[in-house]
Amino acid sequence: MLHNVVLQDTSTDTWRWLLDPIHGYTARGTYHFLTNPGAEVHISHADEVWHRCIPAKVSLFVWRLLRDRLPTKNNLLRRGVLQATDTVCTTGCGESETASHLFLGCAVYGSLWSLVLHWLGISSVLHGELCHHLEQFTHMAGLPRFTYLYLWIIWFASVWVLWKERNNRAFNNEALSSEVLLEKVKLHSFLCLKSKQATFSYSYHDWWKHPLYCMGVH
């Protein structure tokens, strides 16, 4: 690297940011560099992950999920942490634990989404790829735009609950039913709305029983 460098006695040493030699380092420029090049996530997703209604730890988790940076067994295999024989899904379904399988394709974990749709009173066939699944779920056809934030929070709560359940099975050898996981999704999403949305005045019973009504869909 220093082969062609000629030192000048009259020049002062300075730091230079290679991404922007003219203006130098900025947090904004670094963020765009980390999130844009080669990213499979649409920039709107990257922006909306960091929403004030969503806990920071959940936002960070989803940020990693959408970029396939979670320590799933398949990723741990690629990093040399696990052997190929140790990558089977924690449900015992026999499939390799990739992010798409864990959150969408697994017959056990994936069944949560049909329960969530039933709770919302919505009929839909969701996409099998994570980014498109998020886009489709949070922009349900026929629902007004003001419901998108609510659906966004529910999606975040759902994947968070699934990841916690995956870890519960992996490390505690315990398993909860899909119905119990649905109750956790309802509770997590309600607590986010209740603590961050000043206009959300409904009770947990209202949210549990009539979510679309609480979103303003009458």
Backbone as CSV, one residue per row, in Angstrom:
resi,resn,N_x,N_y,N_z,CA_x,CA_y,CA_z,C_x,C_y,C_z
1,MET,0.821,-1.207,0.000,0.000,0.000,0.000,0.860,1.265,0.000
2,LEU,2.043,1.176,0.584,2.902,2.358,0.702,3.984,2.427,-0.366
3,HIS,3.947,1.483,-1.323,5.016,1.374,-2.301,5.194,2.658,-3.111
4,ASN,4.072,3.272,-3.504,4.160,4.474,-4.345,3.949,5.763,-3.558
5,VAL,4.025,5.684,-2.244,3.818,6.863,-1.415,5.136,7.600,-1.232
6,VAL,5.110,8.901,-1.492,6.301,9.744,-1.318,6.017,10.725,-0.191
7,LEU,6.813,10.648,0.863,6.619,11.537,1.998,7.157,12.924,1.694
8,GLN,6.403,13.939,2.131,6.790,15.330,1.901,7.039,16.007,3.246
9,ASP,8.212,16.546,3.407,8.534,17.200,4.673,7.659,18.418,4.926
10,THR,7.188,19.055,3.851,6.434,20.294,4.006,4.927,20.057,4.138
11,SER,4.492,18.803,4.039,3.061,18.488,4.096,2.682,17.976,5.477
12,THR,1.482,18.327,5.894,0.970,17.890,7.192,0.132,16.633,7.021
13,ASP,0.310,15.662,7.905,-0.498,14.436,7.853,-1.956,14.758,8.165
14,THR,-2.851,14.173,7.387,-4.287,14.365,7.609,-5.010,13.057,7.404
15,TRP,-6.185,12.941,8.034,-7.061,11.800,7.807,-7.861,12.042,6.531
16,ARG,-8.091,10.969,5.798,-8.905,11.091,4.577,-9.904,9.946,4.545
17,TRP,-11.206,10.282,4.354,-12.286,9.298,4.285,-12.454,8.886,2.829
18,LEU,-12.098,7.626,2.520,-12.069,7.187,1.132,-13.437,7.211,0.467
19,LEU,-14.515,7.061,1.243,-15.853,7.082,0.649,-16.238,8.479,0.177
20,ASP,-15.642,9.501,0.777,-15.926,10.876,0.385,-14.697,11.726,0.700
21,PRO,-13.664,11.680,-0.154,-12.419,12.411,0.125,-12.594,13.913,0.222
22,ILE,-13.656,14.449,-0.382,-13.844,15.899,-0.407,-14.451,16.399,0.901
23,HIS,-15.587,15.813,1.287,-16.302,16.293,2.474,-15.917,15.548,3.750
24,GLY,-15.279,14.403,3.595,-14.857,13.658,4.771,-15.946,12.759,5.324
25,TYR,-15.694,12.252,6.514,-16.596,11.281,7.140,-17.881,11.936,7.627
26,THR,-19.014,11.249,7.381,-20.292,11.611,7.984,-21.021,10.331,8.352
27,ALA,-21.785,10.372,9.427,-22.561,9.205,9.834,-23.581,8.845,8.757
28,ARG,-24.160,9.864,8.137,-25.158,9.628,7.097,-24.551,8.893,5.906
29,GLY,-23.357,9.347,5.482,-22.711,8.703,4.354,-22.344,7.254,4.645
30,THR,-21.902,7.006,5.870,-21.552,5.645,6.257,-22.787,4.760,6.292
31,TYR,-23.886,5.312,6.794,-25.133,4.542,6.855,-25.580,4.127,5.458
32,HIS,-25.514,5.048,4.513,-25.920,4.727,3.142,-24.980,3.700,2.523
33,PHE,-23.694,3.794,2.847,-22.750,2.815,2.328,-23.057,1.418,2.851
34,LEU,-23.423,1.334,4.137,-23.685,0.038,4.752,-25.014,-0.560,4.314
35,THR,-25.980,0.283,4.011,-27.324,-0.230,3.724,-27.640,-0.330,2.234
36,ASN,-26.926,0.430,1.402,-27.285,0.451,-0.012,-26.542,-0.546,-0.893
37,PRO,-25.218,-0.571,-0.892,-24.534,-1.421,-1.876,-24.848,-2.892,-1.692
38,GLY,-25.399,-3.504,-2.722,-25.662,-4.939,-2.686,-26.811,-5.340,-1.791
39,ALA,-27.491,-4.380,-1.195,-28.574,-4.729,-0.272,-29.787,-5.169,-1.046
40,GLU,-30.452,-6.185,-0.534,-31.651,-6.693,-1.176,-32.902,-6.018,-0.618
41,VAL,-32.721,-5.158,0.362,-33.844,-4.512,1.022,-34.088,-3.155,0.396
42,HIS,-35.316,-2.881,0.094,-35.671,-1.573,-0.451,-35.376,-0.503,0.572
43,ILE,-34.921,0.680,0.106,-34.496,1.726,1.035,-35.618,2.147,1.975
44,SER,-36.886,2.068,1.525,-37.995,2.431,2.399,-38.075,1.495,3.588
45,HIS,-37.746,0.220,3.389,-37.726,-0.730,4.487,-36.637,-0.375,5.481
46,ALA,-35.457,-0.025,4.953,-34.341,0.320,5.829,-34.686,1.532,6.684
47,ASP,-35.403,2.484,6.102,-35.790,3.680,6.851,-36.835,3.362,7.911
48,GLU,-37.859,2.606,7.542,-38.985,2.396,8.430,-38.695,1.406,9.546
49,VAL,-37.606,0.640,9.429,-37.229,-0.273,10.507,-37.033,0.503,11.802
50,TRP,-36.499,1.719,11.694,-36.188,2.512,12.877,-37.345,3.469,13.159
51,HIS,-38.443,2.909,13.604,-39.633,3.714,13.888,-39.792,3.899,15.391
52,ARG,-40.250,5.059,15.791,-40.357,5.373,17.218,-41.342,4.464,17.950
53,CYS,-42.264,3.841,17.219,-43.246,2.966,17.851,-42.690,1.559,18.109
54,ILE,-41.499,1.293,17.623,-40.936,-0.046,17.728,-39.695,-0.004,18.612
55,PRO,-39.587,-0.877,19.612,-38.400,-0.894,20.474,-37.126,-1.046,19.656
56,ALA,-36.068,-0.377,20.107,-34.812,-0.371,19.353,-34.265,-1.783,19.156
57,LYS,-34.393,-2.632,20.173,-33.849,-3.992,20.041,-34.592,-4.786,18.972
58,VAL,-35.881,-4.520,18.817,-36.661,-5.209,17.790,-36.311,-4.657,16.414
59,SER,-36.130,-3.339,16.320,-35.725,-2.734,15.051,-34.382,-3.287,14.598
60,LEU,-33.436,-3.405,15.512,-32.123,-3.943,15.175,-32.233,-5.400,14.736
61,PHE,-33.078,-6.147,15.433,-33.297,-7.543,15.072,-33.836,-7.670,13.644
62,VAL,-34.843,-6.870,13.296,-35.429,-6.937,11.955,-34.427,-6.434,10.914
63,TRP,-33.658,-5.416,11.254,-32.619,-4.915,10.353,-31.665,-6.038,9.977
64,ARG,-31.291,-6.861,10.956,-30.402,-8.003,10.709,-31.138,-9.114,9.946
65,LEU,-32.398,-9.321,10.293,-33.178,-10.367,9.636,-33.303,-10.115,8.141
66,LEU,-33.640,-8.898,7.759,-33.862,-8.586,6.351,-32.576,-8.659,5.530
67,ARG,-31.458,-8.650,6.201,-30.160,-8.790,5.524,-29.536,-10.161,5.749
68,ASP,-30.320,-11.063,6.309,-29.863,-12.431,6.582,-28.584,-12.422,7.414
69,ARG,-28.600,-11.663,8.499,-27.444,-11.574,9.387,-27.733,-12.153,10.769
70,LEU,-28.845,-12.844,10.932,-29.135,-13.485,12.209,-28.325,-14.774,12.344
71,PRO,-28.031,-15.195,13.578,-27.291,-16.448,13.769,-28.178,-17.676,13.613
72,THR,-28.814,-17.799,12.459,-29.544,-19.028,12.163,-28.530,-20.154,11.979
73,LYS,-28.992,-21.382,12.038,-28.070,-22.507,11.930,-27.362,-22.524,10.578
74,ASN,-28.066,-22.121,9.530,-27.460,-22.090,8.206,-26.326,-21.068,8.143
75,ASN,-26.534,-19.902,8.779,-25.475,-18.895,8.819,-24.310,-19.338,9.698
76,LEU,-24.623,-20.010,10.796,-23.562,-20.512,11.668,-22.733,-21.585,10.963
77,LEU,-23.373,-22.338,10.074,-22.647,-23.323,9.270,-21.668,-22.628,8.343
78,ARG,-22.110,-21.569,7.683,-21.241,-20.846,6.761,-20.067,-20.192,7.480
79,ARG,-20.246,-19.862,8.756,-19.162,-19.257,9.537,-18.268,-20.303,10.191
80,GLY,-18.601,-21.559,9.980,-17.782,-22.620,10.543,-18.048,-22.912,12.000
81,VAL,-19.160,-22.420,12.536,-19.493,-22.640,13.941,-20.166,-23.992,14.125
82,LEU,-21.005,-24.388,13.165,-21.723,-25.654,13.233,-21.299,-26.583,12.106
83,GLN,-21.551,-27.855,12.311,-21.350,-28.851,11.270,-22.630,-28.988,10.446
84,ALA,-22.506,-29.546,9.264,-23.661,-29.684,8.368,-24.774,-30.523,8.993
85,THR,-24.400,-31.425,9.874,-25.401,-32.294,10.517,-26.156,-31.597,11.637
86,ASP,-25.744,-30.363,11.977,-26.358,-29.651,13.101,-27.271,-28.516,12.659
87,THR,-27.649,-28.475,11.404,-28.397,-27.328,10.885,-29.891,-27.582,10.749
88,VAL,-30.379,-28.697,11.280,-31.793,-29.023,11.142,-32.637,-28.073,11.996
89,CYS,-33.772,-27.663,11.476,-34.707,-26.766,12.155,-35.046,-27.292,13.545
90,THR,-35.174,-26.382,14.501,-35.416,-26.763,15.894,-36.778,-27.419,16.115
91,THR,-37.672,-27.330,15.146,-38.979,-27.978,15.290,-38.909,-29.471,14.982
92,GLY,-37.791,-29.898,14.381,-37.669,-31.296,14.004,-38.345,-31.626,12.692
93,CYS,-38.609,-30.605,11.878,-39.291,-30.839,10.604,-38.366,-31.471,9.566
94,GLY,-37.078,-31.461,9.846,-36.132,-32.091,8.943,-35.485,-31.160,7.939
95,GLU,-35.953,-29.910,7.849,-35.396,-28.956,6.896,-34.250,-28.168,7.521
96,SER,-33.390,-27.629,6.662,-32.292,-26.792,7.131,-32.831,-25.452,7.614
97,GLU,-32.263,-24.944,8.709,-32.763,-23.711,9.316,-32.148,-22.488,8.650
98,THR,-32.761,-22.052,7.577,-32.446,-20.761,6.972,-33.430,-19.744,7.513
99,ALA,-33.158,-18.466,7.258,-34.065,-17.420,7.734,-35.443,-17.554,7.088
100,SER,-35.474,-17.784,5.780,-36.760,-17.914,5.082,-37.559,-19.108,5.599
101,HIS,-36.857,-20.226,5.824,-37.557,-21.392,6.348,-38.065,-21.135,7.753
102,LEU,-37.205,-20.577,8.594,-37.566,-20.379,9.995,-38.785,-19.487,10.158
103,PHE,-38.824,-18.369,9.444,-39.879,-17.387,9.661,-41.079,-17.552,8.734
104,LEU,-40.902,-18.269,7.631,-42.007,-18.368,6.678,-42.335,-19.795,6.256
105,GLY,-41.319,-20.581,5.947,-41.557,-21.871,5.312,-41.835,-23.027,6.234
106,CYS,-41.405,-22.935,7.492,-41.582,-24.051,8.415,-43.057,-24.270,8.717
107,ALA,-43.491,-25.517,8.657,-44.905,-25.823,8.902,-45.322,-25.482,10.323
108,VAL,-44.374,-25.544,11.266,-44.683,-25.253,12.667,-44.659,-23.749,12.922
109,TYR,-43.512,-23.115,12.664,-43.399,-21.677,12.896,-44.277,-20.879,11.931
110,GLY,-44.301,-21.306,10.676,-45.053,-20.570,9.663,-46.549,-20.556,9.893
111,SER,-47.049,-21.502,10.694,-48.490,-21.540,10.962,-48.964,-20.323,11.742
112,LEU,-48.020,-19.608,12.370,-48.405,-18.405,13.119,-49.030,-17.371,12.199
113,TRP,-48.541,-17.269,10.960,-49.042,-16.225,10.059,-50.512,-16.425,9.711
114,SER,-50.942,-17.671,9.549,-52.362,-17.904,9.252,-53.224,-17.526,10.455
115,LEU,-52.705,-17.744,11.658,-53.446,-17.345,12.857,-53.520,-15.825,12.982
116,VAL,-52.430,-15.156,12.632,-52.420,-13.688,12.670,-53.427,-13.125,11.677
117,LEU,-53.448,-13.676,10.463,-54.411,-13.218,9.457,-55.842,-13.475,9.911
118,HIS,-56.069,-14.617,10.517,-57.414,-14.934,11.014,-57.819,-13.963,12.111
119,TRP,-56.901,-13.631,12.989,-57.170,-12.649,14.052,-57.535,-11.290,13.450
120,LEU,-56.838,-10.916,12.380,-57.114,-9.628,11.736,-58.379,-9.670,10.884
121,GLY,-58.882,-10.875,10.592,-60.048,-10.994,9.733,-59.712,-10.766,8.278
122,ILE,-58.484,-11.144,7.881,-58.001,-10.934,6.520,-57.677,-12.277,5.890
123,SER,-58.054,-12.426,4.633,-57.731,-13.646,3.891,-56.695,-13.302,2.837
124,SER,-55.539,-13.993,2.888,-54.477,-13.691,1.939,-53.490,-14.839,1.887
125,VAL,-52.837,-14.983,0.761,-51.723,-15.920,0.605,-50.458,-15.081,0.565
126,LEU,-49.609,-15.213,1.581,-48.455,-14.336,1.731,-47.248,-14.861,0.956
127,HIS,-46.388,-13.941,0.581,-45.200,-14.252,-0.209,-44.216,-15.091,0.606
128,GLY,-43.416,-15.894,-0.077,-42.473,-16.777,0.593,-41.069,-16.217,0.744
129,GLU,-40.872,-14.949,0.383,-39.564,-14.307,0.552,-39.724,-13.150,1.530
130,LEU,-38.800,-13.005,2.455,-38.997,-12.136,3.616,-39.316,-10.685,3.257
131,CYS,-38.539,-10.078,2.387,-38.777,-8.667,2.052,-40.136,-8.473,1.396
132,HIS,-40.490,-9.357,0.481,-41.782,-9.259,-0.192,-42.927,-9.608,0.769
133,HIS,-42.648,-10.515,1.691,-43.641,-10.866,2.707,-43.964,-9.642,3.563
134,LEU,-42.930,-8.932,3.983,-43.124,-7.707,4.761,-43.902,-6.673,3.965
135,GLU,-43.520,-6.479,2.708,-44.190,-5.495,1.851,-45.667,-5.835,1.661
136,GLN,-45.940,-7.108,1.406,-47.314,-7.523,1.169,-48.153,-7.413,2.438
137,PHE,-47.581,-7.858,3.561,-48.337,-7.864,4.816,-48.674,-6.453,5.269
138,THR,-47.732,-5.543,5.129,-47.933,-4.184,5.640,-48.678,-3.279,4.674
139,HIS,-48.949,-3.758,3.465,-49.715,-2.973,2.493,-50.840,-3.839,1.923
140,MET,-51.624,-4.371,2.821,-52.721,-5.247,2.431,-53.680,-4.543,1.480
141,ALA,-53.986,-5.201,0.383,-54.926,-4.643,-0.590,-56.295,-4.472,0.055
142,GLY,-56.892,-3.324,-0.188,-58.223,-3.069,0.335,-58.232,-2.341,1.666
143,LEU,-57.090,-2.241,2.339,-57.025,-1.540,3.614,-56.468,-0.131,3.398
144,PRO,-56.996,0.854,4.111,-56.518,2.236,3.939,-55.086,2.406,4.424
145,ARG,-54.437,3.469,3.973,-53.031,3.701,4.285,-52.786,3.875,5.782
146,PHE,-53.771,4.397,6.515,-53.520,4.635,7.940,-53.400,3.340,8.749
147,THR,-53.682,2.204,8.127,-53.509,0.933,8.836,-52.093,0.375,8.678
148,TYR,-51.305,0.954,7.775,-50.004,0.372,7.463,-49.079,0.335,8.665
149,LEU,-49.094,1.374,9.490,-48.237,1.393,10.669,-48.615,0.270,11.630
150,TYR,-49.907,0.059,11.824,-50.367,-1.009,12.717,-49.891,-2.368,12.198
151,LEU,-50.045,-2.581,10.897,-49.633,-3.850,10.308,-48.120,-4.024,10.383
152,TRP,-47.407,-2.914,10.229,-45.948,-2.951,10.351,-45.551,-3.431,11.750
153,ILE,-46.196,-2.875,12.772,-45.906,-3.243,14.162,-46.254,-4.711,14.405
154,ILE,-47.361,-5.169,13.854,-47.770,-6.575,14.026,-46.759,-7.505,13.365
155,TRP,-46.253,-7.129,12.181,-45.265,-7.967,11.505,-43.991,-8.059,12.325
156,PHE,-43.538,-6.919,12.847,-42.341,-6.905,13.681,-42.541,-7.771,14.925
157,ALA,-43.711,-7.643,15.548,-44.003,-8.432,16.743,-44.018,-9.916,16.420
158,SER,-44.520,-10.284,15.253,-44.629,-11.693,14.865,-43.257,-12.325,14.684
159,VAL,-42.360,-11.660,13.941,-41.040,-12.249,13.720,-40.222,-12.255,15.008
160,TRP,-40.434,-11.253,15.857,-39.744,-11.215,17.155,-40.178,-12.390,18.027
161,VAL,-41.475,-12.656,18.063,-42.001,-13.776,18.845,-41.486,-15.100,18.293
162,LEU,-41.422,-15.228,16.970,-40.923,-16.463,16.362,-39.457,-16.694,16.711
163,TRP,-38.652,-15.642,16.701,-37.234,-15.787,17.030,-37.053,-16.171,18.503
164,LYS,-37.839,-15.566,19.377,-37.759,-15.912,20.802,-38.180,-17.361,21.021
165,GLU,-39.179,-17.811,20.273,-39.620,-19.200,20.397,-38.564,-20.148,19.850
166,ARG,-37.927,-19.766,18.752,-36.844,-20.595,18.205,-35.752,-20.778,19.251
167,ASN,-35.355,-19.690,19.913,-34.316,-19.773,20.936,-34.791,-20.569,22.149
168,ASN,-36.069,-20.435,22.466,-36.629,-21.195,23.579,-36.532,-22.693,23.321
169,ARG,-36.812,-23.089,22.092,-36.720,-24.507,21.732,-35.265,-24.966,21.677
170,ALA,-34.392,-24.096,21.152,-32.998,-24.483,20.963,-32.236,-24.595,22.272
171,PHE,-32.497,-23.672,23.206,-31.677,-23.601,24.418,-32.380,-24.127,25.672
172,ASN,-33.705,-24.102,25.688,-34.440,-24.568,26.870,-35.181,-25.872,26.634
173,ASN,-35.169,-26.317,25.370,-35.865,-27.554,25.002,-37.344,-27.503,25.400
174,GLU,-37.937,-26.327,25.217,-39.352,-26.132,25.513,-40.046,-25.616,24.256
175,ALA,-41.324,-25.891,24.150,-42.063,-25.481,22.960,-43.433,-24.946,23.346
176,LEU,-43.803,-23.829,22.722,-45.129,-23.250,22.913,-45.969,-23.509,21.676
177,SER,-47.266,-23.584,21.852,-48.171,-23.796,20.722,-48.292,-22.512,19.900
178,SER,-48.757,-22.643,18.674,-48.959,-21.481,17.807,-49.993,-20.530,18.396
179,GLU,-50.960,-21.074,19.100,-51.993,-20.238,19.718,-51.393,-19.350,20.809
180,VAL,-50.462,-19.906,21.572,-49.804,-19.112,22.617,-48.919,-18.042,21.980
181,LEU,-48.254,-18.396,20.884,-47.431,-17.417,20.179,-48.281,-16.276,19.644
182,LEU,-49.473,-16.585,19.169,-50.379,-15.540,18.697,-50.733,-14.580,19.823
183,GLU,-50.975,-15.112,21.022,-51.276,-14.249,22.163,-50.106,-13.325,22.458
184,LYS,-48.887,-13.822,22.300,-47.713,-12.989,22.504,-47.628,-11.885,21.459
185,VAL,-47.980,-12.204,20.218,-47.988,-11.191,19.159,-48.999,-10.098,19.497
186,LYS,-50.165,-10.495,19.945,-51.183,-9.516,20.317,-50.682,-8.608,21.434
187,LEU,-50.053,-9.216,22.438,-49.588,-8.446,23.590,-48.451,-7.507,23.209
188,HIS,-47.459,-8.012,22.481,-46.320,-7.177,22.088,-46.777,-5.989,21.247
189,SER,-47.625,-6.238,20.270,-48.084,-5.158,19.398,-48.920,-4.152,20.181
190,PHE,-49.741,-4.641,21.099,-50.560,-3.737,21.914,-49.684,-2.840,22.776
191,LEU,-48.671,-3.406,23.413,-47.800,-2.626,24.294,-47.039,-1.561,23.511
192,CYS,-46.629,-1.875,22.291,-45.960,-0.880,21.448,-46.891,0.288,21.145
193,LEU,-48.105,-0.035,20.760,-49.073,1.005,20.415,-49.470,1.824,21.632
194,LYS,-49.677,1.159,22.745,-50.142,1.835,23.951,-49.091,2.779,24.513
195,SER,-47.827,2.401,24.393,-46.761,3.211,24.980,-46.256,4.314,24.049
196,LYS,-46.455,4.145,22.738,-45.865,5.088,21.789,-46.882,5.924,21.017
197,GLN,-48.120,5.433,20.906,-49.132,6.150,20.145,-50.112,6.828,21.101
198,ALA,-50.006,8.133,21.215,-50.854,8.863,22.152,-52.330,8.775,21.781
199,THR,-52.614,8.603,20.494,-54.001,8.560,20.036,-54.636,7.178,20.187
200,PHE,-53.837,6.186,20.555,-54.362,4.824,20.693,-54.976,4.675,22.087
201,SER,-56.304,4.701,22.158,-56.996,4.739,23.448,-57.756,3.448,23.770
202,TYR,-57.523,2.404,23.006,-58.283,1.165,23.192,-57.650,0.279,24.262
203,SER,-58.476,-0.570,24.838,-58.000,-1.515,25.843,-57.413,-2.746,25.163
204,TYR,-56.728,-3.561,25.963,-56.166,-4.789,25.412,-57.271,-5.723,24.930
205,HIS,-58.396,-5.746,25.620,-59.524,-6.583,25.193,-60.030,-6.143,23.820
206,ASP,-60.099,-4.816,23.612,-60.515,-4.301,22.304,-59.554,-4.758,21.209
207,TRP,-58.266,-4.607,21.485,-57.238,-4.993,20.518,-57.264,-6.497,20.274
208,TRP,-57.433,-7.261,21.321,-57.462,-8.718,21.225,-58.660,-9.193,20.408
209,LYS,-59.777,-8.492,20.545,-61.026,-8.938,19.922,-61.280,-8.292,18.564
210,HIS,-61.002,-7.000,18.440,-61.353,-6.275,17.211,-60.179,-5.406,16.746
211,PRO,-59.110,-6.005,16.256,-57.915,-5.210,15.877,-58.183,-4.201,14.757
212,LEU,-58.940,-4.600,13.737,-59.187,-3.669,12.638,-59.988,-2.452,13.087
213,TYR,-60.910,-2.671,13.988,-61.686,-1.549,14.537,-60.768,-0.587,15.271
214,CYS,-59.811,-1.141,16.024,-58.855,-0.300,16.749,-57.933,0.463,15.789
215,MET,-57.771,-0.056,14.567,-56.974,0.624,13.559,-57.757,1.735,12.870
216,GLY,-59.054,1.776,13.119,-59.892,2.793,12.481,-60.677,2.290,11.309
217,VAL,-60.650,0.967,11.066,-61.416,0.378,9.976,-62.772,-0.052,10.522
218,HIS,-63.813,0.700,10.207,-65.151,0.440,10.769,-66.090,-0.104,9.685
